[in-house]
Amino acid sequence: MTLVDLRCEGSLHGRLDPDKLVLDVKCRSCSSKLKREVHHRWRLQDLADLVRRGEVAGIVGPSDPQFVHWRVTGSS
């Protein structure tokens, strides 16, 4: 598995697993609240499918700190 680091001026913001199409991002807010490093993971193919079907307009937060799945749906 090859992970691609997503960085800005040397700071790591996330990692992309191009084989599994998973984006892994360290969450500053949850890490501070839980006093440990917390990463959220998005399954990009699942998210893209939801967006294409019009079932999701955004993702706002996790109930399981590892996988983000609360959905913001359109108001239509």
N, C-alpha and C positions, 0 to 999 in steps of 0.2 A: 504494500500500500504506500503510495506517495502522497504526502500531504503538502499542500501549497500554503505557505505562510502569507497572511494578509497583513502588511505592515505600513505604518506611516512614520517616516523619519525615525526608523529603528524600533518603534514601539509595536509589539505584536497585538493586533486587534482580533485576529481570528485565523482559522485554518480551514481550507477547503480540501475535502477528499474527493478528487475528481472521479475515482472509480465507483464510489457509492453515492456520489452527488449529495454529500452531507456537508453543511457549513457549520463549523463549531466556533462559537464566539464566547470569550470570557466576559461575564457580566459584572461590571463594577458594583452595581446596586445590590444584586443578590449576594455577591461575595462579601460586601461590607456588612449586610444584614446578618448573614449566617456565619461570619468570621472564618470563612474558608473559601478557597477558590471554587467558583461555580461557573460552569460552562453551559451554554444553551446550544442545542443542536437543531438545525432545521434540515429536514429531508427535502431537498430542493425540488425533486420530481413531484412529490406529493403536494407541495405548496403550489407549484406551477399548474398542476392539474386542477386544484381548487380554484385558482384565479381564473383559469380558462373557462371553467363552468360557472363562474360568477358567484361562487359560494363563499368567497373570502375577499375582504378589502384590506386586511392588515392583520398583524399578529401583535398582541400587546403584552403577553406575559405567560409564564409557565405555572402549572400546578405541580408538575414534576420538574424540578430544577434542571434536569438534563435535557428534556425535550419540550420545546415551545409548542403549545397547541391551543391556547385561547385564541379565538377567532373574532375579528371584527367584520361583520357582514354589512353589506350595503343596506341603505334605508329604503330600497324600492319594494 
